[in-house]
Amino acid sequence: LIAAAAISFLLLTSVNLSQSERGAQPRPNIVFILIDDLRWDELGIAGHPFLKTPNIDRIGHEGAFFRNAFMTTPLCSPSRASFLTGQYAHTHGITDNVDRSVASHKLNTFPLLLQKSGYATAFIGKWHMGNDDSPRPGFDRWVSFKGQGSYIDPEINEDGNDIKARGYITDLLNGYAVEFIKRDHNKPFLIYLAHKAIHPEVMQHGDGSINLAEAERFIPAERHRNLFAGVKIPRRPNALRPPTGKRALQ
C-alpha cells in the first residue's frame, strides 16, 4: 500500500556449540533486526534533536554505523525480499506490494541456506509479501501475521496455529524473540526479527476496501503516548507536498 524504507541491524552473539562441534570452526549466533519505515535520521546516533534510541545507538557505537547506504526499491515487499535474498527485485521477482504469497514461498533466502547448513532458525514478525501468514521454508520457528497486522491484540500465526494475542505488537514480538534466544540450543541459531513498528496501522473495511482519509494511524504503546507531546517534528522543505509532475514508481 505505502512505500516503506527499512533499517536493519545485525548482531553476532556468543557462539554456542554442541559437543560434536567443539574443535571445528566456530559459527556465530545471528540476530537480524528489521525496523519498518524508520528514516535513517530518526536515531540518536544519527543526530536527531530529540528522539531517544539508546539501545540502537549502542549497537551503532559498538559495531558499525553506515552513513552512506541506499535502497534500490522503496517499497515494502520488494525491500523485504531483497533483505532475505541479497538480490535486486528484478532478480528475486517481488517487484511490488500486490499479493506475492505464492512467490514468497519459493524465495531462496539466507535463513534457508543457514538452516541447511545446520543452524536453528526463527522468523518473528512482519513478512508482508501478501496476506498469507503461514510458515515459510527455512524457518524452524515461525511467528507472523497477515499483511500489516495490528498494533493492539493482534492475530498471530505461531508455527502454523492461529492465536489471538493480547498486548502491544512490539512487546509481543520482542517477547517471542527473547524466548527463542534463551532456549537451550545445541547448534548455532539465526533469529530474524521484523518489527511492525513504526509503520502506521492500515485500516481496512470488511469488504477489503480502504478509505484513504482514515487509512493510516500511528499507534504508540500506551506508556509512550505522550513521550514527545508538544515537541515540533523537524521536516525537510519538500515534506507533505504532493509529487506533482513526478513519474509514478513502476
Secondary structure, DSSP 8 states (H G I E B T S, - for coil): -----EEEEEEEE-----GGGTTS----EEEEEEEET--TTSSTTTT-SS---HHHHHHHHHS---SS---S--SHHHHHHHHHHS--HHHH---SSS--HHHHTT---HHHHHHHTT-EEEEEE---SSS--S--TT-SEEEE-STT--SBS-EEEETTEEEE--SBHHHHHHHHHHHHHTS--SS-EEEEEE--TTS-EE---TTS---GGGSEE----GGGTTTTTT------TTTT---TT-----
